[in-house]
Amino acid sequence: MFRLTWLSRRTIVTDLSSVKPRRRIIQFKDKLNKGPSFQDFLTGKAQNIIFDPLEEIRQNMDDDEMKKLPSWLKVQIPKGKNFTKVHNDLKDLKLTTVCQEAKCPNIGECWRGKDKSKATATIMLLGDTCTRGCRFCSVKTSRNPAPPDPKEPENTAEAIRRWGLGYVVLTTVDRDDLADGGAHHLAQTVRLIKEKTSNKVLVETLSGDFRGDMEMVDVMARSGLDVYAHNLETVEELTPHVRDRRAGYRQSLAVLKRAKETVPTLLTKSSIMLGFGETDEQLLRTLKDLRTVDCDVVTFGQYMRPTKRHMKVVEYVHPTKFEYWQKVAMDLGFVYCASGPLVRSSYKAGEYFIENVLKKRKLDNL
């Protein structure tokens, strides 16, 4: 086999058997792609980059095994009158929910509920595009998302009034492009919901870290909400490999601590995903760290890989292990812990939270 190679104006015939394979070049480029970028070296960030110790474990997992989900991770198709009403109202008012954007497996169960007062919806404010790129999350990302919809707080409050829900969760994408991280927009939404529902609806906000700006944490804590939620997502050791580099483990703990200090009556809450390769010792330290900042509620759920572009699942944790961690959390002093493979941060918040936390609190105050 021969190849024609043009050099200046002369044609040279080259024997391909003498050409070295390009495999080494490809391997070299692959290593470069996994390492620091040129910009990282210019900005001095390269020395702080830590390579993912779990990548080799994930690469060695059998693809067929990854596709075969355990029986406990299979869910029913969403349906029901309440589900349909919530879905139609969201479309009518042009609202976004993290239930849809994050492909939550519990969307049917939460939206359906036992009755309207027990149904739960998690509305995602400030658009559907995040400025961060965590390796577990399926929400769209961009450096410059569209400006927030000024009508969103009013439309959200109107939707909650229509539904007659007993509990609503407001979450947001991270908006590092906004000076306040979207704190005032979210706080205004909370106030309008309380006004339109005569303070009958319990409101939980699941917000970001506002780049560590504690004054914005104060804005949220004083907005009139009932539960201040901010997720650690994983243990400290895996945080750099799971979350966006701007989302620090210690910074998240500081957010929860500040919220409680600002309004001591607030219930604070955080969520942890299992299945990234965390150890029992790391999880125990994480729970103790949360109790150190007086976090009241914690939830555990199974990480589910949303697309092939995201992190692979290292382990599908058995339900008995989730039961174990629920007991450990309660023994450590958490007011409540929801723990299970299909549990998400706002999973059936109305039923679980109202029945297991707020009622107990009222009894204690009698």
C-alpha positions as CSV (number, residue, x, y, z in Angstrom):
1,M,0.0,0.0,0.0
2,F,1.3,3.4,-0.9
3,R,0.4,7.0,-0.1
4,L,1.1,10.2,-2.2
5,T,2.6,12.9,-0.1
6,W,2.9,16.4,-1.6
7,L,6.1,18.3,-0.7
8,S,6.7,21.6,-2.5
9,R,6.1,20.9,-6.1
10,R,7.4,17.3,-6.2
11,T,5.4,14.1,-5.6
12,I,7.0,11.6,-3.3
13,V,5.8,8.0,-2.9
14,T,6.0,6.8,0.7
15,D,5.7,3.2,2.0
16,L,3.1,3.3,4.7
17,S,4.7,0.4,6.5
18,S,7.4,2.8,7.6
19,V,4.9,5.3,9.0
20,K,4.6,5.1,12.8
21,P,1.2,4.6,14.3
22,R,-0.7,7.6,15.7
23,R,-1.8,5.8,18.9
24,R,0.9,7.6,21.0
25,I,-0.3,11.0,19.8
26,I,-3.9,10.1,20.6
27,Q,-2.9,8.9,24.1
28,F,-0.9,12.0,24.7
29,K,-3.8,14.2,23.7
30,D,-6.1,12.3,26.0
31,K,-3.8,13.0,28.9
32,L,-3.8,16.7,28.0
33,N,-7.6,16.8,27.9
34,K,-7.8,15.3,31.4
35,G,-5.2,17.7,32.8
36,P,-5.1,21.5,33.5
37,S,-5.9,23.8,30.6
38,F,-3.5,26.5,29.3
39,Q,-5.7,29.1,31.0
40,D,-5.3,27.2,34.3
41,F,-1.5,27.7,34.1
42,L,-1.9,31.4,33.3
43,T,-4.1,32.0,36.3
44,G,-2.1,29.9,38.7
45,K,-4.8,27.4,39.2
46,A,-2.9,24.4,37.9
47,Q,-1.2,23.7,41.1
48,N,-4.5,23.3,42.9
49,I,-6.0,20.8,40.5
50,I,-6.6,17.4,42.0
51,F,-7.2,14.4,39.6
52,D,-10.2,12.2,40.2
53,P,-9.2,9.0,42.1
54,L,-12.5,7.3,41.3
55,E,-12.1,7.5,37.5
56,E,-10.2,4.2,37.2
57,I,-12.9,2.5,39.3
58,R,-15.7,3.8,37.1
59,Q,-13.9,2.9,33.9
60,N,-13.5,-0.7,35.1
61,M,-17.2,-1.1,35.6
62,D,-19.0,-3.4,33.2
63,D,-21.4,-1.4,30.9
64,D,-24.0,-4.2,30.9
65,E,-24.0,-4.1,34.7
66,M,-24.4,-0.3,34.7
67,K,-27.6,-0.7,32.5
68,K,-29.2,-3.2,34.8
69,L,-30.8,-1.2,37.5
70,P,-31.7,-3.0,40.8
71,S,-35.4,-3.7,41.3
72,W,-35.7,-1.1,44.0
73,L,-34.8,1.7,41.6
74,K,-37.7,1.1,39.2
75,V,-40.6,3.5,39.5
76,Q,-44.2,3.8,38.1
77,I,-45.1,6.0,35.2
78,P,-46.3,9.5,36.5
79,K,-50.1,9.9,36.5
80,G,-53.1,11.1,38.6
81,K,-55.3,14.2,38.7
82,N,-53.0,16.2,40.9
83,F,-50.1,15.3,38.7
84,T,-51.9,16.5,35.6
85,K,-53.0,19.8,37.2
86,V,-49.6,20.7,38.5
87,H,-48.1,19.9,35.1
88,N,-50.6,22.0,33.2
89,D,-50.4,25.0,35.5
90,L,-46.6,25.0,35.2
91,K,-46.9,25.1,31.5
92,D,-49.5,27.8,31.6
93,L,-47.5,30.1,33.9
94,K,-44.2,29.3,32.2
95,L,-42.6,28.0,35.3
96,T,-39.7,25.4,35.6
97,T,-39.4,22.6,38.1
98,V,-36.2,20.8,39.2
99,C,-38.4,17.7,39.2
100,Q,-38.5,17.9,35.4
101,E,-35.1,19.4,34.7
102,A,-33.2,17.0,36.9
103,K,-35.2,14.0,35.7
104,C,-36.2,13.1,39.3
105,P,-37.6,9.6,39.5
106,N,-40.2,10.6,42.1
107,I,-42.0,13.2,40.1
108,G,-45.3,11.2,39.9
109,E,-45.3,10.3,43.6
110,C,-44.6,13.9,44.8
111,W,-46.9,15.7,42.4
112,R,-49.7,13.2,42.9
113,G,-49.6,13.1,46.7
114,K,-52.4,11.6,48.9
115,D,-54.3,14.8,48.5
116,K,-53.6,18.4,47.4
117,S,-52.3,19.4,50.8
118,K,-49.8,16.6,50.8
119,A,-48.6,17.0,47.2
120,T,-45.2,18.5,46.7
121,A,-43.6,20.4,43.8
122,T,-40.1,21.8,43.6
123,I,-40.1,25.0,41.5
124,M,-36.8,26.0,40.0
125,L,-36.4,29.8,39.9
126,L,-34.0,32.1,38.0
127,G,-34.3,30.2,34.8
128,D,-33.4,26.7,33.7
129,T,-29.7,27.3,33.0
130,C,-27.0,27.2,35.7
131,T,-23.6,29.0,35.6
132,R,-21.9,26.0,37.2
133,G,-21.2,22.5,35.9
134,C,-21.4,19.9,38.6
135,R,-20.6,16.4,37.3
136,F,-23.7,14.8,38.6
137,C,-26.3,17.3,37.5
138,S,-28.3,17.3,34.2
139,V,-29.4,21.0,34.4
140,K,-28.2,23.0,31.4
141,T,-25.1,25.3,32.0
142,S,-23.9,28.5,30.5
143,R,-21.6,31.4,31.6
144,N,-24.3,33.9,30.6
145,P,-27.8,32.6,31.1
146,A,-30.8,34.7,30.2
147,P,-31.8,37.5,32.6
148,P,-34.3,36.4,35.4
149,D,-38.0,36.8,34.5
150,P,-39.2,39.8,36.6
151,K,-42.7,38.2,36.6
152,E,-41.5,34.9,38.0
153,P,-42.0,35.6,41.8
154,E,-45.6,36.7,41.1
155,N,-46.3,33.8,38.8
156,T,-44.9,31.3,41.2
157,A,-47.0,32.6,44.1
158,E,-50.1,32.4,41.9
159,A,-49.3,28.8,41.0
160,I,-49.0,27.9,44.6
161,R,-52.3,29.6,45.4
162,R,-54.1,27.7,42.6
163,W,-52.7,24.3,43.7
164,G,-53.6,24.6,47.4
165,L,-50.5,22.7,48.3
166,G,-49.5,22.4,51.9
167,Y,-45.7,22.5,51.2
168,V,-43.6,23.9,48.4
169,V,-39.9,23.8,47.7
170,L,-38.2,26.6,45.8
171,T,-34.8,25.9,44.4
172,T,-32.6,27.8,42.0
173,V,-29.9,27.3,39.6
174,D,-26.6,28.9,40.6
175,R,-26.4,32.4,39.1
176,D,-22.9,33.6,39.6
177,D,-23.5,36.1,36.9
178,L,-25.8,38.1,39.2
179,A,-24.4,40.4,41.8
180,D,-26.6,39.0,44.6
181,G,-26.7,35.5,43.2
182,G,-30.4,35.8,42.8
183,A,-31.0,36.1,46.6
184,H,-33.5,39.0,46.4
185,H,-35.5,37.4,43.6
186,L,-35.9,34.2,45.6
187,A,-36.7,36.1,48.8
188,Q,-39.4,38.1,47.1
189,T,-40.9,34.9,45.8
190,V,-41.1,33.5,49.4
191,R,-42.8,36.7,50.6
192,L,-45.4,36.7,47.8
193,I,-46.3,33.1,48.5
194,K,-46.8,33.8,52.1
195,E,-49.0,36.8,51.3
196,K,-51.2,35.0,48.6
197,T,-51.8,31.9,50.8
198,S,-52.3,33.8,54.1
199,N,-49.2,32.1,55.4
200,K,-50.8,28.7,55.2
201,V,-48.2,27.1,52.9
202,L,-44.9,25.9,54.4
203,V,-42.0,27.1,52.2
204,E,-38.6,25.5,51.9
205,T,-35.9,27.0,49.8
206,L,-33.0,25.0,48.4
207,S,-30.5,27.6,47.4
208,G,-26.9,27.8,46.5
209,D,-23.9,29.2,48.4
210,F,-24.1,32.7,46.8
211,R,-20.3,32.5,46.3
212,G,-19.8,32.6,50.0
213,D,-21.6,36.0,50.4
214,M,-23.1,35.6,53.9
215,E,-25.1,38.8,53.6
216,M,-27.1,37.1,50.8
217,V,-27.6,34.1,53.2
218,D,-29.1,36.6,55.6
219,V,-31.5,37.9,53.0
220,M,-32.8,34.4,52.4
221,A,-33.0,33.5,56.1
222,R,-35.1,36.6,56.9
223,S,-37.5,36.2,53.9
224,G,-40.1,34.4,56.0
225,L,-39.3,30.8,54.8
226,D,-39.8,27.8,57.1
227,V,-36.9,25.6,56.0
228,Y,-33.5,26.7,54.8
229,A,-31.9,24.0,52.7
230,H,-28.5,23.9,51.1
231,N,-26.9,20.6,49.9
232,L,-23.5,19.3,50.6
233,E,-24.2,16.6,47.9
234,T,-21.2,14.4,48.9
235,V,-18.4,13.9,51.4
236,E,-15.6,16.4,51.7
237,E,-13.0,14.1,50.0
238,L,-15.1,13.7,46.9
239,T,-16.4,17.3,46.6
240,P,-13.7,18.5,44.2
241,H,-14.6,15.6,41.8
242,V,-18.4,15.7,42.1
243,R,-19.3,19.4,42.4
244,D,-18.2,22.5,40.5
245,R,-14.9,23.9,41.7
246,R,-16.7,27.0,43.0
247,A,-18.8,24.9,45.4
248,G,-16.7,24.1,48.4
249,Y,-17.6,21.7,51.2
250,R,-16.5,24.1,54.0
251,Q,-18.3,27.0,52.3
252,S,-21.5,25.0,52.2
253,L,-21.2,24.2,55.9
254,A,-20.7,27.9,56.6
255,V,-23.9,28.8,54.7
256,L,-25.9,26.4,56.9
257,K,-24.3,27.8,60.0
258,R,-25.0,31.4,59.1
259,A,-28.6,30.7,58.3
260,K,-29.2,29.2,61.7
261,E,-27.3,32.0,63.5
262,T,-29.3,34.7,61.6
263,V,-32.7,33.1,62.4
264,P,-32.3,30.5,65.2
265,T,-35.9,29.3,64.7
266,L,-35.3,28.2,61.1
267,L,-35.0,24.5,60.4
268,T,-31.9,23.9,58.3
269,K,-31.5,20.9,56.0
270,S,-29.0,19.3,53.7
271,S,-28.8,16.3,51.3
272,I,-26.2,13.7,50.5
273,M,-26.1,11.4,47.5
274,L,-24.6,7.9,47.9
275,G,-23.0,5.8,45.2
276,F,-20.0,8.0,44.3
277,G,-17.6,5.7,46.1
278,E,-17.7,7.3,49.5
279,T,-16.7,5.3,52.6
280,D,-18.6,4.8,55.8
281,E,-16.0,6.7,57.7
282,Q,-16.3,9.7,55.4
283,L,-20.1,9.7,55.6
284,L,-20.0,9.6,59.4
285,R,-17.6,12.6,59.5
286,T,-20.0,14.4,57.1
287,L,-23.0,13.8,59.4
288,K,-21.0,15.0,62.4
289,D,-19.9,18.1,60.5
290,L,-23.6,18.9,59.8
291,R,-24.5,18.5,63.4
292,T,-21.6,20.8,64.4
293,V,-23.3,23.6,62.5
294,D,-26.7,22.6,64.1
295,C,-28.2,21.3,60.9
296,D,-31.7,19.8,61.7
297,V,-32.6,17.6,58.8
298,V,-30.6,15.4,56.4
299,T,-31.7,13.2,53.5
300,F,-29.8,10.4,51.7
301,G,-30.5,9.3,48.2
302,Q,-28.9,7.2,45.4
303,Y,-26.9,9.0,42.8
304,M,-28.4,8.2,39.3
305,R,-26.4,9.0,36.3
306,P,-28.6,11.3,34.1
307,T,-26.7,10.9,30.8
308,K,-23.5,9.3,29.5
309,R,-21.8,12.7,29.8
310,H,-22.1,12.6,33.6
311,M,-20.2,10.7,36.3
312,K,-20.7,7.0,36.3
313,V,-22.3,5.3,39.3
314,V,-19.7,3.5,41.4
315,E,-22.2,1.6,43.5
316,Y,-25.9,1.0,43.8
317,V,-26.4,1.1,47.5
318,H,-28.8,-1.5,49.0
319,P,-31.9,-0.2,50.8
320,T,-30.8,-1.8,54.0
321,K,-27.7,0.5,54.0
322,F,-30.0,3.5,53.7
323,E,-31.9,2.3,56.7
324,Y,-28.7,2.1,58.6
325,W,-27.7,5.7,57.8
326,Q,-31.1,6.9,58.8
327,K,-30.6,5.3,62.2
328,V,-27.1,6.8,62.5
329,A,-28.4,10.2,61.7
330,M,-31.2,10.1,64.2
331,D,-28.8,8.9,66.9
332,L,-26.6,11.8,66.2
333,G,-29.4,14.2,67.0
334,F,-31.0,15.2,63.6
335,V,-34.6,16.1,64.0
336,Y,-35.5,14.1,60.9
337,C,-33.8,12.0,58.3
338,A,-35.4,10.7,55.0
339,S,-33.1,8.0,53.6
340,G,-33.7,5.7,50.6
341,P,-32.5,4.9,47.1
342,L,-35.2,7.1,45.5
343,V,-35.2,9.9,48.1
344,R,-34.2,13.3,46.8
345,S,-33.6,16.5,48.7
346,S,-37.3,17.6,48.4
347,Y,-38.8,14.0,48.2
348,K,-42.4,14.1,49.4
349,A,-41.5,17.0,51.6
350,G,-45.1,17.7,52.6
351,E,-45.9,14.2,53.9
352,Y,-42.6,13.5,55.6
353,F,-41.8,16.9,56.9
354,I,-45.3,17.9,58.2
355,E,-45.9,14.6,59.8
356,N,-42.5,14.0,61.3
357,V,-41.1,17.4,62.2
358,L,-43.6,20.2,62.4
359,K,-46.2,18.3,64.4
360,K,-43.6,17.1,66.8
361,R,-42.4,20.7,67.2
362,K,-46.0,21.9,68.0
363,L,-46.4,19.2,70.6
364,D,-43.1,20.2,72.3
365,N,-44.3,23.8,72.5
366,L,-47.6,23.0,74.2
